[in-house]
Structures are given as structure tokens and as C-alpha cells.
């Protein structure tokens, strides 16, 4: 018994060292398997997809049904991911004390919960939003569980590049919830999330490369090393910056304020990437980039919402009038 407690304390201390969180938050087992830390960002990009449409803002009932259905589907995807990787989690230091590997929850209990959440999400979206939003949400769930977790993750170093589709679908859900279809603006945010995902995830994978290597998961840093990975992060980081600028044209209005406020977000992202590039094995720099990448995507979504306010629209109109006045003055 003492030996088991000693092993558990050792595993906990290892987890606190490698997981980039300031403090370990202990969640109830049933909530832990839902991976609630991932859900707020998925919902934020859903809101971003809505803000890119002419129909923004949505009515409260439709907004609640869309976000509620998305949260339930994300919880189901997290639980199914935990079920599939239960044996793998037992062998990894940072995951060995999770609810399923440690026996806090049974397989059947989690599976029933995942099925119930999936069914509830589908019913909520079909009844309160539309069939397209419901279908896209279920497509995101299947992409995460089947495409990423089962097919790509154990087989290729590019797993997160193509598996990132799952995390990029919420903007399409938001756009379809607002309009009943997915327009070019929704696809822009989908593309931005796809480009942002590898840089975001590989920064975390640098921190956990030894853990992944120990169980044979071919994450890029575990196979190619940190220096190679940071070069890839830099390429995707620059692509993310260029794609983010196009958001000024994707917005129906308010793009000028979005573009101005975007500058510090992109500047900080590139600064942290360059710092990591100078020291690819520096875990503190990798941790800093990972944390900022999360704030970056939240920030992008916040800027999209701000850009749709009347204040932003008025700022754009007044700036355009000032520009035209100056142009006329110098032409005269």
C-alpha cells in the first residue's frame, strides 16, 4: 500500500512538472473525462463563426442551444477519447491517474455518459438550431474520435495537422447556426484554426515529448526532435499571422478596428516563436508559447465580437470619411 501511494505521489509530481498549468486543478472524475478545459475555446470559435455573419447577434434561445449542443458534443468526444486511450493513459506518467486508468470510473459508465451527451447534443441542435449545425457538430465529434484519436495519432507525425479538422469545425457550426449555411467568412475562420493548431499543439508536445516517446506515439518532437519541430512551428505561426489579417475582409463590417487591435496579438505570437527558435529545448519558452497560443485564439474571437459592435462600425466610417477628406484636400 505504501509503495502504491509512493508511486502515485511520484506520478502526480511528474504531471505537475510537465503539464503547463500554474496549479493542478482536481476535477470530479465524471467531469475530468469530459475534458472541460478544451470546451471554452471550442465555444469561443463557435461564437467567432457567428460574429462573421450578417445575422449577428443571434437570438438568445438559438445562441444557448448552439453553445449547449456544442459543449455536450465536445464532452462526449472527450469521454470517447478517454475510453479509446485508457490503456495508453495507464502507461503515460501524466495521465496514469486519470479517472479511467485509475479505476475511479468504469468503462460502461463513461460509454453510457458519452452516448447520452451525444444524443442530447443532437436533439438540442436539431430542435433549437438546424440540421446543418447538428450535422457539423457530430462531424466534429467523429473527426476527433475516429480521424485523430484512432487513425492519425498513433500512425503519423502529422497527426495534429489533419486531425486539427475536429477543432476547426466549431466556426462552421456557428456560421451555419446563424444563417443555415456556411459562407466564405466561416471557412476563413476554419482555415485560421487549422493553421493555428499545429503551432499551438507542438509547443505542448515539446514539453511532453519524452512521455509520448515512452508509449510509441509519434508526435513530431518525439520523432524529429525539438529543433525540427520549432522550425515547423515557425512556418505555421507565420501562416497563422497572414491568415488572421484576412479576417479584416471576412468581417461584414468593423474590419479596420479588428486589424488595428490584431497587431499586438500577432506581434507577441511571433516574438514567442522566435524566442523558442533560439532555444528549442527550453521548456519554459515552449510553455510560454503554448499558453499564449491559447490566449491568442481567444483574443481573435473576442476581436471578431468587438468588431461587430456599433462603436467599431462608427470608428470605421469616421476613419473612412477622414481618409477621403485628406485625399480630396491633397488632390486639390
WOBEL-V691729 format. One record per residue. PHI is phi in whole degrees, 0 to 359 (NA if undefined). PSI is psi in radians with two decimals (999 if undefined). NEAR is the number of other C-alpha atoms within 8 Angstrom. Layout:
BEGIN
PHI&PSI&NEAR ; PHI&PSI&NEAR
END
This chain:
BEGIN
NA&-0.79&4 ; 299&-0.69&5 ; 297&-0.74&6 ; 296&-0.73&7 ; 296&-0.68&8 ; 296&-0.75&8 ; 296&-0.71&8 ; 295&-0.74&9 ; 296&-0.66&8 ; 296&-0.79&8 ; 297&-0.67&12 ; 295&-0.73&10 ; 294&-0.65&8 ; 297&-0.76&10 ; 300&-0.73&11 ; 295&-0.48&11 ; 284&-0.69&7 ; 265&-0.46&9 ; 278&2.21&9 ; 281&1.16&10 ; 231&2.53&6 ; 293&-0.49&4 ; 206&2.38&5 ; 288&2.18&6 ; 257&2.12&4 ; 270&2.07&4 ; 258&2.70&6 ; 301&2.53&6 ; 307&-0.73&10 ; 293&-0.49&9 ; 276&-0.58&9 ; 301&-0.76&11 ; 292&-0.33&14 ; 280&-0.13&12 ; 52&1.04&11 ; 296&-0.36&9 ; 294&-0.42&5 ; 276&-0.39&7 ; 291&-0.76&11 ; 304&-0.68&8 ; 290&-0.62&10 ; 297&-0.71&11 ; 289&-0.59&12 ; 296&-0.75&10 ; 289&-0.47&15 ; 296&-0.79&15 ; 298&-0.67&12 ; 299&-0.73&15 ; 298&-0.65&17 ; 294&-0.76&17 ; 295&-0.33&14 ; 278&-0.03&14 ; 255&2.78&13 ; 292&-0.38&6 ; 278&-0.04&8 ; 290&2.43&10 ; 276&2.67&6 ; 278&2.84&9 ; 293&2.65&6 ; 302&-0.79&6 ; 300&-0.76&7 ; 292&-0.67&11 ; 297&-0.81&9 ; 296&-0.75&8 ; 295&-0.69&12 ; 294&-0.86&15 ; 290&-0.67&10 ; 295&-0.78&10 ; 296&-0.69&13 ; 295&-0.72&13 ; 295&-0.73&11 ; 295&-0.73&12 ; 294&-0.68&14 ; 295&-0.68&11 ; 296&-0.72&15 ; 296&-0.72&15 ; 296&-0.74&14 ; 298&-0.73&11 ; 293&-0.74&15 ; 294&-0.63&12 ; 298&-0.76&11 ; 296&-0.66&10 ; 296&-0.81&11 ; 294&-0.62&9 ; 259&0.32&8 ; 302&-0.82&10 ; 293&-0.66&8 ; 295&-0.74&8 ; 298&-0.55&12 ; 299&-0.52&12 ; 266&-0.17&9 ; 261&2.36&12 ; 301&-0.74&11 ; 282&-0.23&12 ; 241&-0.04&11 ; 293&-0.31&12 ; 258&0.24&11 ; 293&2.92&11 ; 302&-0.74&12 ; 283&-0.90&13 ; 300&-0.57&13 ; 275&-0.11&10 ; 84&0.18&7 ; 292&-0.54&8 ; 232&2.61&11 ; 269&2.80&8 ; 302&-0.84&8 ; 297&-0.68&6 ; 297&-0.80&8 ; 292&-0.71&14 ; 297&-0.77&11 ; 297&-0.70&8 ; 296&-0.71&10 ; 294&-0.75&13 ; 295&-0.72&9 ; 296&-0.75&8 ; 295&-0.69&12 ; 297&-0.81&12 ; 297&-0.77&8 ; 296&-0.70&10 ; 297&-0.81&15 ; 299&-0.80&11 ; 296&-0.72&8 ; 295&-0.75&13 ; 287&-0.66&15 ; 292&-0.76&11 ; 281&-0.58&7 ; 254&-0.21&10 ; 232&-1.71&13 ; 196&2.96&11 ; 293&-0.61&8 ; 294&-0.78&11 ; 298&-0.70&17 ; 295&-0.77&14 ; 295&-0.73&8 ; 293&-0.65&11 ; 297&-0.77&13 ; 292&-0.56&11 ; 296&-0.70&9 ; 298&-0.74&13 ; 300&-0.86&13 ; 295&-0.63&11 ; 297&-0.72&12 ; 291&-0.78&15 ; 282&-0.84&12 ; 272&-0.97&9 ; 293&-0.90&11 ; 279&-1.03&16 ; 294&-0.83&12 ; 274&-0.76&10 ; 268&-0.94&9 ; 274&-0.78&14 ; 305&-0.78&15 ; 276&0.02&11 ; 241&-0.44&9 ; 215&2.58&9 ; 289&-0.27&10 ; 267&0.35&9 ; 305&-0.76&13 ; 283&-0.38&13 ; 295&-0.87&11 ; 272&-0.56&9 ; 291&-0.26&13 ; 294&-0.18&13 ; 305&-0.70&12 ; 301&-0.77&13 ; 284&-0.25&11 ; 265&-0.11&13 ; 285&-0.56&12 ; 310&-0.68&16 ; 300&-0.59&17 ; 291&-0.64&16 ; 297&-0.78&15 ; 298&-0.78&17 ; 295&-0.74&19 ; 290&-0.56&13 ; 294&-0.61&15 ; 281&-0.67&11 ; 240&-0.29&9 ; 87&-0.01&10 ; 209&2.97&8 ; 252&2.04&11 ; 268&-3.07&7 ; 297&-0.61&7 ; 295&-0.70&13 ; 297&-0.68&14 ; 291&-0.51&11 ; 298&-0.82&12 ; 292&-0.61&14 ; 303&-0.84&13 ; 296&-0.67&10 ; 297&-0.79&11 ; 295&-0.66&11 ; 299&-0.74&13 ; 286&-0.59&13 ; 288&-0.58&11 ; 301&-0.85&11 ; 300&-0.78&13 ; 297&-0.72&13 ; 297&-0.88&12 ; 285&-0.66&10 ; 293&-0.49&12 ; 298&-0.71&14 ; 292&-0.70&12 ; 296&-0.49&11 ; 297&-0.69&13 ; 294&-0.55&11 ; 249&0.28&10 ; 298&-0.64&11 ; 292&-0.66&7 ; 296&-0.79&10 ; 295&-0.74&13 ; 297&-0.60&12 ; 295&-0.41&8 ; 246&0.15&9 ; 79&0.34&7 ; 275&2.12&10 ; 278&1.06&13 ; 290&2.57&15 ; 307&-0.82&12 ; 296&-0.54&13 ; 289&-0.53&13 ; 264&-0.80&9 ; 258&-0.23&9 ; 94&2.88&9 ; 291&-0.71&11 ; 298&-0.80&10 ; 298&-0.73&9 ; 295&-0.71&12 ; 294&-0.60&13 ; 297&-0.72&9 ; 294&-0.70&9 ; 301&-0.73&13 ; 298&-0.76&13 ; 298&-0.81&8 ; 290&-0.53&12 ; 296&-0.81&14 ; 296&-0.70&9 ; 298&-0.67&9 ; 297&-0.76&11 ; 299&-0.83&9 ; 295&-0.71&8 ; 294&-0.66&11 ; 298&-0.58&8 ; 297&-0.57&9 ; 294&-0.25&9 ; 299&-0.46&14 ; 298&-0.52&11 ; 267&-0.36&7 ; 284&-0.49&11 ; 289&2.42&14 ; 297&-0.57&9 ; 199&2.83&7 ; 83&0.26&15 ; 293&-0.47&14 ; 293&-0.82&8 ; 296&-0.68&11 ; 304&-0.81&14 ; 296&-0.69&11 ; 292&-0.82&7 ; 289&-0.34&9 ; 289&-0.49&11 ; 306&-0.88&8 ; 294&-0.54&7 ; 296&-0.83&10 ; 292&-0.66&9 ; 298&-0.76&8 ; 293&-0.69&8 ; 300&-0.83&13 ; 292&-0.62&11 ; 299&-0.80&8 ; 291&-0.60&11 ; 295&-0.75&13 ; 295&-0.64&9 ; 296&-0.75&9 ; 292&-0.57&14 ; 297&-0.59&11 ; 285&-0.40&6 ; 217&1.36&8 ; 301&-0.45&10 ; 263&0.11&9 ; 282&1.89&8 ; 292&-0.55&8 ; 293&-0.67&6 ; 290&-0.64&11 ; 295&-0.71&15 ; 296&-0.73&12 ; 298&-0.73&9 ; 294&-0.74&14 ; 299&-0.80&13 ; 297&-0.77&9 ; 293&-0.61&9 ; 299&-0.59&10 ; 292&-0.85&10 ; 298&-0.58&8 ; 299&-0.85&10 ; 290&-0.65&10 ; 300&-0.72&11 ; 297&-0.74&9 ; 302&-0.81&9 ; 295&-0.67&12 ; 296&-0.72&9 ; 297&-0.65&11 ; 297&-0.71&13 ; 292&-0.75&11 ; 298&-0.67&9 ; 294&-0.34&14 ; 268&0.07&12 ; 280&2.78&9 ; 297&-0.61&6 ; 301&-0.75&6 ; 293&-0.71&12 ; 296&-0.76&12 ; 297&-0.70&8 ; 300&-0.75&10 ; 295&-0.76&12 ; 296&-0.77&8 ; 294&-0.67&8 ; 296&-0.70&8 ; 294&-0.71&8 ; 296&-0.70&8 ; 296&-0.73&8 ; 297&-0.77&8 ; 294&-0.63&8 ; 294&-0.77&8 ; 296&-0.69&8 ; 296&-0.76&8 ; 294&-0.67&8 ; 296&-0.81&7 ; 287&-0.54&6 ; 292&-0.61&5 ; 293&999&4
END
